[in-house]
Amino acid sequence: MPRYQHLLYFAQRVYHRLPLSQEAKWRVRKAISPVITSLRHGKSIRQALQSAVTREVLLDHARESRLQHLMLDLAQRGVRNVSHVIAVPFLGTGGAENVALNFSKALREIHPDRQVLLVVADRDLVDERVARIDGVHVVVLRDFTRDDSYALKQALLYDMLLAIRPVVFHNINSEVAWNAVIAQGPQLKEVTRLFASIFAFQFAEDGKSKIGYAAYFLQPGLPALTALLSDNQRFVTDARTEYGLGQQGDKLRAVYNPSRLATAGWKARALARIASRGQDLAGQRPAFLWAGRLDKEKRVDLLLALVQACPHIDFYVYGQAVVNVSEQLPDLANLHLMGPFTSPEELVRDRAYTGFIFTSKWEGMPNILLEIGTLGVPIIAPSVGGVGELISDSTGYLLSEKPDVADYRAAMESVISNSQEVEARARALVELIDERHTWQRFVEHVKELEGYGI
């Protein structure tokens, strides 16, 4: 029996009876486990303590080395005068990443003499289709941790922020960054203004239990933040009520996204497409467009049920699975699987559509709806998240939060048979986007955001 076995047994009993949370116990265990391991290997208490101190020195040296390598890499790439650091979990072509790129681009436009660091914090995915922005530098934390450990990435992110001391640190859906804000917010607040974004409530399979960023991070992270941003007002309003935030709720603010297709001449092109809609659709079967991630939260099951219920309508489906493994899509005569796309402009290049259908379980303000509206295509969508702030009975066809196949089919038949009404609503949506979702308006919002646009 190893020396001090009786002491170890007593310590174990005390540990399990400590009136502490599991998280606190985990921290205690993490601190003393090197000492316990040494004692179990027959070392004296003095030797065990020396071993633990040596281990901590090695860990500190490795931590310092990781930071040095990261900072050297930035210097070699010409990264300088960084005013904003924006964290994302990975860099793909989804909505959250698009928001990060929008803020980065706006900051470069407002302050061309300053640079932005875009930190890929949770995973090492950087999609080659993501457009690069001059003066916006991408750094992948795993390139320097050589490990998928969130703890190592969190430590490196924290050390990097202390070293760079940006004016603003903005977290957009990174769990690593959220953990840093929650654990080390008071220290980080001393060197930078902390912002974060949450866009929607997310739900478990039962459709009732809340999960995801709002459920896990909003309340513990909010005290350290200068502001919590969303892309829709509904989330701001509902979160204040849901969590009883009181004065802290004043930190929640909505900043509407721009449509990336609202470029020069877009409005004239959209109105022309609406005006020629009847002629473009003449003589063809009704054709509806669906585009997005082929994942559970996007209700692919509902889409397939709708395809099967409407054999007289063609469905053109663009996208690929990103988060979940999509189920095998059946071979149906009226289902046309078109694969992934880079820009929504590709969707309307080869054919005209009767309308666009949107089937998500939850959302913030979906970028795809802004983009499809910018193209002048009529939209059918459920009133989830901030969708109702864009699609209404005057700008499209708004369904309930949990519509079924019959609801979609009724709306689609209405779009097919009432061309004048459909076109009037599509034009109204174009006007709303022109008023609220252009690039110029977004840049103005960023400038006006206290503590952010500096």
C-alpha positions as CSV (number, residue, x, y, z in Angstrom):
1,M,0.0,0.0,0.0
2,P,1.4,3.4,-1.0
3,R,2.4,5.7,1.8
4,Y,-0.2,8.2,2.9
5,Q,-3.0,5.9,1.7
6,H,-5.0,6.6,4.8
7,L,-4.6,10.4,4.2
8,L,-5.7,10.0,0.6
9,Y,-8.8,8.0,1.7
10,F,-9.7,10.7,4.2
11,A,-9.2,13.5,1.7
12,Q,-11.4,11.7,-0.8
13,R,-14.3,11.4,1.7
14,V,-14.0,15.1,2.7
15,Y,-13.9,16.1,-1.0
16,H,-17.1,14.3,-1.8
17,R,-18.9,15.9,1.2
18,L,-17.8,19.5,0.4
19,P,-20.8,21.8,0.1
20,L,-19.6,23.1,-3.3
21,S,-21.0,23.1,-6.8
22,Q,-19.7,20.5,-9.2
23,E,-17.9,23.3,-11.1
24,A,-16.1,24.4,-7.9
25,K,-15.2,20.8,-7.1
26,W,-13.8,20.3,-10.5
27,R,-11.5,23.3,-10.0
28,V,-10.4,21.9,-6.7
29,R,-9.7,18.5,-8.2
30,K,-7.8,20.2,-11.1
31,A,-5.5,22.0,-8.7
32,I,-4.7,19.1,-6.4
33,S,-4.7,16.1,-8.8
34,P,-1.0,16.4,-9.6
35,V,-0.1,16.2,-5.9
36,I,-2.4,13.2,-5.4
37,T,-1.0,11.4,-8.5
38,S,2.6,11.9,-7.1
39,L,1.6,10.6,-3.6
40,R,0.0,7.5,-5.2
41,H,3.3,6.8,-7.0
42,G,5.0,6.7,-3.6
43,K,6.6,10.1,-3.4
44,S,6.8,12.0,-0.2
45,I,4.5,15.0,0.4
46,R,7.6,17.3,-0.2
47,Q,8.4,15.6,-3.5
48,A,4.7,15.7,-4.6
49,L,4.5,19.4,-3.9
50,Q,7.7,20.1,-5.8
51,S,6.5,18.0,-8.7
52,A,3.2,20.0,-8.8
53,V,5.1,23.3,-8.8
54,T,7.4,22.1,-11.6
55,R,4.3,21.1,-13.7
56,E,2.7,24.5,-13.2
57,V,6.0,26.2,-14.3
58,L,6.0,24.0,-17.5
59,L,2.3,24.8,-18.1
60,D,3.0,28.5,-17.7
61,H,6.0,28.2,-20.1
62,A,3.8,26.4,-22.7
63,R,1.1,29.0,-22.4
64,E,3.6,31.9,-22.8
65,S,5.1,30.1,-25.8
66,R,1.7,29.8,-27.5
67,L,1.1,33.5,-27.1
68,Q,4.5,34.4,-28.4
69,H,4.0,32.2,-31.6
70,L,0.6,33.9,-32.2
71,M,1.9,37.4,-31.8
72,L,5.0,36.6,-34.0
73,D,2.6,35.3,-36.7
74,L,0.5,38.4,-36.6
75,A,3.6,40.6,-36.8
76,Q,4.9,38.7,-39.8
77,R,1.6,39.2,-41.6
78,G,1.7,42.9,-41.1
79,V,-1.1,43.0,-38.5
80,R,-1.0,46.3,-36.7
81,N,-3.2,49.0,-35.1
82,V,-5.9,46.5,-34.3
83,S,-8.9,48.3,-32.8
84,H,-11.5,45.4,-32.9
85,V,-11.2,41.7,-32.3
86,I,-14.2,39.7,-33.4
87,A,-14.6,36.0,-32.4
88,V,-16.5,33.4,-34.3
89,P,-16.7,29.6,-33.6
90,F,-15.7,28.8,-37.2
91,L,-15.6,30.7,-40.5
92,G,-18.2,29.3,-42.9
93,T,-20.9,30.9,-45.1
94,G,-23.6,30.9,-42.4
95,G,-25.6,33.8,-40.9
96,A,-23.4,34.4,-37.8
97,E,-20.2,34.5,-39.9
98,N,-21.9,36.9,-42.3
99,V,-22.7,39.2,-39.4
100,A,-19.0,39.1,-38.3
101,L,-17.9,40.0,-41.8
102,N,-20.4,42.8,-42.0
103,F,-19.1,44.4,-38.8
104,S,-15.5,43.9,-39.9
105,K,-16.2,45.5,-43.3
106,A,-18.1,48.4,-41.7
107,L,-15.3,49.1,-39.2
108,R,-12.7,49.2,-42.0
109,E,-14.9,51.7,-43.8
110,I,-15.4,53.9,-40.8
111,H,-11.7,53.7,-39.7
112,P,-9.5,52.7,-42.7
113,D,-6.4,53.4,-40.6
114,R,-7.3,50.6,-38.2
115,Q,-7.4,46.9,-38.6
116,V,-9.7,44.1,-37.4
117,L,-8.7,40.7,-36.1
118,L,-11.2,37.9,-36.9
119,V,-10.6,35.0,-34.5
120,V,-11.7,31.5,-35.4
121,A,-12.0,30.2,-31.8
122,D,-13.8,26.9,-31.4
123,R,-13.0,24.9,-34.5
124,D,-10.4,25.2,-37.3
125,L,-12.9,25.4,-40.2
126,V,-12.2,28.3,-42.6
127,D,-14.3,28.0,-45.7
128,E,-12.4,28.9,-48.9
129,R,-15.6,30.5,-50.3
130,V,-15.6,33.3,-47.6
131,A,-14.5,36.5,-49.2
132,R,-11.4,38.2,-47.7
133,I,-11.6,41.8,-46.6
134,D,-8.5,44.1,-46.8
135,G,-7.3,44.9,-43.3
136,V,-9.3,42.1,-41.7
137,H,-7.0,39.4,-40.6
138,V,-8.1,35.8,-39.7
139,V,-6.4,33.9,-36.9
140,V,-7.3,30.3,-36.0
141,L,-6.6,29.5,-32.4
142,R,-6.0,25.8,-33.0
143,D,-3.0,26.7,-35.2
144,F,-1.3,27.7,-32.0
145,T,-2.8,25.3,-29.4
146,R,-2.3,22.2,-31.6
147,D,-5.1,20.8,-29.5
148,D,-9.0,21.0,-29.6
149,S,-9.1,21.7,-25.9
150,Y,-11.5,24.7,-25.2
151,A,-9.5,25.4,-22.0
152,L,-6.3,26.0,-24.0
153,K,-8.0,28.1,-26.6
154,Q,-9.8,30.1,-23.9
155,A,-6.4,30.8,-22.2
156,L,-4.8,31.8,-25.5
157,L,-7.7,34.1,-26.4
158,Y,-7.5,35.8,-23.0
159,D,-3.7,36.2,-23.2
160,M,-4.0,37.6,-26.7
161,L,-6.6,40.2,-25.7
162,L,-4.4,41.3,-22.8
163,A,-1.5,41.6,-25.2
164,I,-3.3,43.4,-28.0
165,R,-5.6,45.5,-25.8
166,P,-8.2,46.2,-28.6
167,V,-10.8,49.0,-28.1
168,V,-13.6,46.4,-28.6
169,F,-13.8,42.6,-28.3
170,H,-17.0,41.3,-30.0
171,N,-18.1,37.6,-29.6
172,I,-20.4,36.2,-32.2
173,N,-21.5,32.6,-31.2
174,S,-18.1,31.4,-29.9
175,E,-18.4,29.1,-26.9
176,V,-14.7,29.6,-26.2
177,A,-15.2,33.4,-26.1
178,W,-18.3,33.2,-24.0
179,N,-16.4,31.1,-21.4
180,A,-13.7,33.7,-21.3
181,V,-16.1,36.5,-20.8
182,I,-17.9,34.7,-18.0
183,A,-14.8,33.5,-16.2
184,Q,-12.5,36.5,-16.8
185,G,-14.9,39.3,-17.6
186,P,-13.8,41.7,-14.8
187,Q,-10.1,41.4,-15.9
188,L,-11.0,41.8,-19.6
189,K,-13.2,44.8,-18.9
190,E,-10.0,46.6,-17.7
191,V,-8.5,46.5,-21.2
192,T,-11.3,46.3,-23.7
193,R,-15.0,46.9,-24.2
194,L,-16.9,43.6,-24.3
195,F,-19.7,43.1,-26.8
196,A,-21.5,39.9,-27.9
197,S,-24.3,38.9,-30.3
198,I,-27.2,36.5,-29.8
199,F,-29.8,36.2,-32.5
200,A,-32.5,33.8,-31.4
201,F,-33.8,31.4,-28.8
202,Q,-33.0,27.8,-29.6
203,F,-35.0,24.8,-28.5
204,A,-34.5,21.1,-27.7
205,E,-36.2,18.3,-29.6
206,D,-39.3,18.7,-27.4
207,G,-39.8,22.2,-28.9
208,K,-40.2,23.7,-25.4
209,S,-36.9,23.5,-23.5
210,K,-34.5,26.3,-24.3
211,I,-31.0,25.4,-25.2
212,G,-28.1,27.2,-26.9
213,Y,-26.4,30.6,-26.5
214,A,-29.2,32.5,-24.9
215,A,-30.0,29.7,-22.4
216,Y,-26.4,29.0,-21.5
217,F,-24.5,32.3,-21.7
218,L,-26.8,35.4,-21.7
219,Q,-27.4,35.8,-18.0
220,P,-23.9,34.9,-16.6
221,G,-22.2,36.8,-19.4
222,L,-24.3,40.0,-19.5
223,P,-22.8,41.8,-16.4
224,A,-19.4,42.0,-18.1
225,L,-20.7,43.3,-21.4
226,T,-21.0,46.8,-22.6
227,A,-23.8,45.7,-24.9
228,L,-25.5,42.5,-26.2
229,L,-26.5,42.9,-29.9
230,S,-29.1,41.1,-31.9
231,D,-30.2,41.3,-35.5
232,N,-33.9,41.6,-34.6
233,Q,-36.0,43.5,-32.0
234,R,-38.1,40.5,-31.1
235,F,-35.2,38.7,-29.4
236,V,-34.3,41.8,-27.5
237,T,-37.9,42.2,-26.2
238,D,-38.4,38.6,-25.4
239,A,-35.1,38.1,-23.7
240,R,-35.7,41.0,-21.4
241,T,-39.0,39.5,-20.3
242,E,-37.8,35.8,-20.3
243,Y,-34.9,36.5,-17.9
244,G,-36.3,39.5,-16.0
245,L,-33.2,41.5,-16.8
246,G,-34.3,44.8,-15.3
247,Q,-31.8,47.6,-15.9
248,Q,-29.4,45.1,-17.3
249,G,-31.9,44.7,-20.1
250,D,-30.9,48.1,-21.4
251,K,-27.7,46.5,-22.7
252,L,-29.7,44.5,-25.3
253,R,-29.9,46.3,-28.6
254,A,-31.0,45.5,-32.1
255,V,-28.8,46.2,-35.1
256,Y,-30.5,45.2,-38.4
257,N,-28.3,43.3,-40.9
258,P,-27.8,44.6,-44.4
259,S,-28.7,42.6,-47.5
260,R,-25.4,41.7,-49.2
261,L,-27.3,41.9,-52.5
262,A,-28.4,45.5,-52.0
263,T,-25.6,46.9,-54.2
264,A,-25.7,49.6,-56.8
265,G,-28.8,49.4,-59.0
266,W,-30.3,46.5,-57.0
267,K,-33.7,48.2,-56.4
268,A,-34.3,48.8,-60.1
269,R,-33.4,45.2,-60.9
270,A,-35.7,43.9,-58.2
271,L,-38.7,45.9,-59.4
272,A,-38.0,44.9,-63.0
273,R,-38.0,41.2,-62.0
274,I,-41.3,41.7,-60.2
275,A,-42.8,43.5,-63.2
276,S,-41.8,40.7,-65.6
277,R,-42.8,37.9,-63.3
278,G,-46.0,37.1,-65.1
279,Q,-44.3,36.8,-68.4
280,D,-41.4,34.8,-67.1
281,L,-43.7,32.3,-65.4
282,A,-46.2,31.9,-68.3
283,G,-46.6,28.4,-69.6
284,Q,-44.5,26.7,-66.9
285,R,-45.4,24.6,-63.9
286,P,-45.4,26.4,-60.5
287,A,-41.9,26.4,-59.2
288,F,-40.9,27.2,-55.6
289,L,-37.4,27.8,-54.3
290,W,-35.9,26.6,-51.0
291,A,-32.3,27.4,-49.9
292,G,-30.3,26.9,-46.7
293,R,-28.7,24.3,-44.6
294,L,-30.2,20.8,-44.9
295,D,-30.4,20.4,-41.1
296,K,-33.0,19.5,-38.6
297,E,-33.5,23.1,-37.4
298,K,-34.4,24.1,-41.0
299,R,-37.3,21.6,-41.0
300,V,-36.2,19.5,-44.0
301,D,-38.8,16.9,-42.9
302,L,-41.5,19.6,-43.4
303,L,-40.1,20.5,-46.8
304,L,-40.2,16.8,-47.9
305,A,-43.8,16.4,-46.7
306,L,-44.7,19.5,-48.7
307,V,-43.0,18.2,-51.8
308,Q,-44.9,14.9,-51.5
309,A,-48.2,16.7,-50.9
310,C,-47.8,18.9,-54.0
311,P,-46.9,16.7,-57.0
312,H,-48.1,19.5,-59.3
313,I,-45.4,21.9,-58.1
314,D,-41.7,21.8,-58.7
315,F,-39.3,22.4,-55.8
316,Y,-35.8,23.6,-56.4
317,V,-33.7,22.9,-53.3
318,Y,-30.2,24.5,-52.8
319,G,-27.9,23.8,-49.9
320,Q,-25.9,21.2,-48.0
321,A,-25.8,19.8,-44.4
322,V,-23.5,21.9,-42.2
323,V,-24.3,20.9,-38.6
324,N,-26.3,17.7,-38.6
325,V,-26.0,14.8,-41.0
326,S,-29.0,15.2,-43.3
327,E,-31.3,12.3,-43.9
328,Q,-31.3,10.7,-47.3
329,L,-33.4,12.8,-49.6
330,P,-35.8,10.7,-51.6
331,D,-35.9,10.6,-55.4
332,L,-39.0,12.5,-56.3
333,A,-40.0,13.7,-59.8
334,N,-40.8,17.2,-58.5
335,L,-37.8,17.6,-56.1
336,H,-34.7,19.1,-57.8
337,L,-31.6,19.0,-55.6
338,M,-29.3,21.7,-56.8
339,G,-26.4,21.5,-54.3
340,P,-24.7,24.3,-52.4
341,F,-24.5,27.9,-53.6
342,T,-22.2,30.9,-52.9
343,S,-24.5,33.8,-53.6
344,P,-28.4,34.0,-53.9
345,E,-27.9,35.7,-57.2
346,E,-27.0,32.2,-58.5
347,L,-30.4,30.9,-57.5
348,V,-32.3,33.1,-60.0
349,R,-29.8,33.0,-62.8
350,D,-31.3,30.2,-64.7
351,R,-35.1,30.3,-63.9
352,A,-37.9,32.3,-62.5
353,Y,-39.7,31.1,-59.4
354,T,-43.3,31.4,-58.3
355,G,-42.1,32.1,-54.8
356,F,-39.7,31.2,-52.0
357,I,-40.6,29.0,-49.0
358,F,-38.8,29.2,-45.6
359,T,-39.3,26.4,-43.1
360,S,-37.0,27.0,-40.1
361,K,-37.9,26.1,-36.5
362,W,-36.2,29.1,-35.0
363,E,-34.4,32.2,-36.4
364,G,-33.1,35.6,-35.7
365,M,-33.4,37.8,-38.8
366,P,-32.6,35.3,-41.6
367,N,-30.1,36.7,-44.1
368,I,-31.5,34.5,-46.8
369,L,-34.9,36.2,-46.5
370,L,-33.2,39.6,-46.9
371,E,-31.4,38.4,-49.9
372,I,-34.4,36.7,-51.6
373,G,-36.5,39.9,-50.9
374,T,-33.7,42.0,-52.5
375,L,-34.1,39.8,-55.6
376,G,-37.8,40.6,-55.8
377,V,-39.0,37.0,-55.2
378,P,-42.2,36.6,-53.1
379,I,-41.7,34.9,-49.7
380,I,-43.7,32.5,-47.6
381,A,-42.3,32.1,-44.0
382,P,-43.4,31.3,-40.4
383,S,-43.4,34.0,-37.8
384,V,-40.4,32.6,-35.9
385,G,-37.8,34.9,-34.3
386,G,-37.5,38.2,-36.1
387,V,-39.1,37.0,-39.3
388,G,-42.3,38.9,-38.5
389,E,-40.3,42.2,-38.6
390,L,-39.5,41.6,-42.2
391,I,-42.4,39.4,-43.6
392,S,-46.0,40.5,-42.9
393,D,-49.3,40.4,-44.7
394,S,-48.2,43.5,-46.6
395,T,-44.6,42.3,-47.6
396,G,-45.2,38.6,-48.1
397,Y,-47.1,35.6,-46.7
398,L,-46.5,35.2,-43.0
399,L,-47.6,31.9,-41.4
400,S,-47.9,30.9,-37.7
401,E,-44.9,29.9,-35.7
402,K,-45.6,26.2,-36.2
403,P,-47.2,25.9,-39.6
404,D,-48.1,22.5,-41.1
405,V,-48.1,21.3,-44.7
406,A,-51.7,22.5,-45.1
407,D,-50.7,26.0,-44.1
408,Y,-47.8,26.1,-46.6
409,R,-49.9,24.6,-49.4
410,A,-52.7,27.2,-48.9
411,A,-50.2,30.0,-49.0
412,M,-48.5,28.6,-52.1
413,E,-51.9,28.2,-53.9
414,S,-52.6,31.8,-53.1
415,V,-49.2,32.9,-54.5
416,I,-49.9,30.9,-57.7
417,S,-53.4,32.3,-58.3
418,N,-53.2,36.0,-57.1
419,S,-50.4,37.5,-59.2
420,Q,-51.3,41.2,-58.7
421,E,-51.5,40.8,-54.9
422,V,-48.2,38.8,-54.8
423,E,-46.4,41.5,-56.8
424,A,-47.7,44.3,-54.7
425,R,-46.3,42.5,-51.6
426,A,-43.0,41.8,-53.2
427,R,-42.6,45.5,-54.1
428,A,-43.5,46.5,-50.5
429,L,-40.7,44.2,-49.3
430,V,-38.3,45.8,-51.6
431,E,-39.2,49.2,-50.2
432,L,-38.7,48.0,-46.6
433,I,-35.3,46.6,-47.4
434,D,-34.3,49.9,-49.1
435,E,-35.4,51.8,-46.0
436,R,-33.8,49.6,-43.3
437,H,-31.4,46.9,-44.7
438,T,-29.0,48.7,-47.1
439,W,-25.2,48.7,-46.5
440,Q,-25.3,52.5,-45.9
441,R,-27.9,52.1,-43.2
442,F,-25.9,49.4,-41.5
443,V,-22.7,51.5,-41.4
444,E,-24.7,54.3,-39.8
445,H,-26.0,51.9,-37.1
446,V,-22.4,50.8,-36.3
447,K,-21.3,54.4,-36.1
448,E,-24.2,55.2,-33.7
449,L,-23.6,52.2,-31.5
450,E,-22.2,53.7,-28.3
451,G,-18.7,52.4,-27.4
452,Y,-18.4,50.3,-30.6
453,G,-17.9,52.4,-33.7
454,I,-15.6,54.7,-31.6
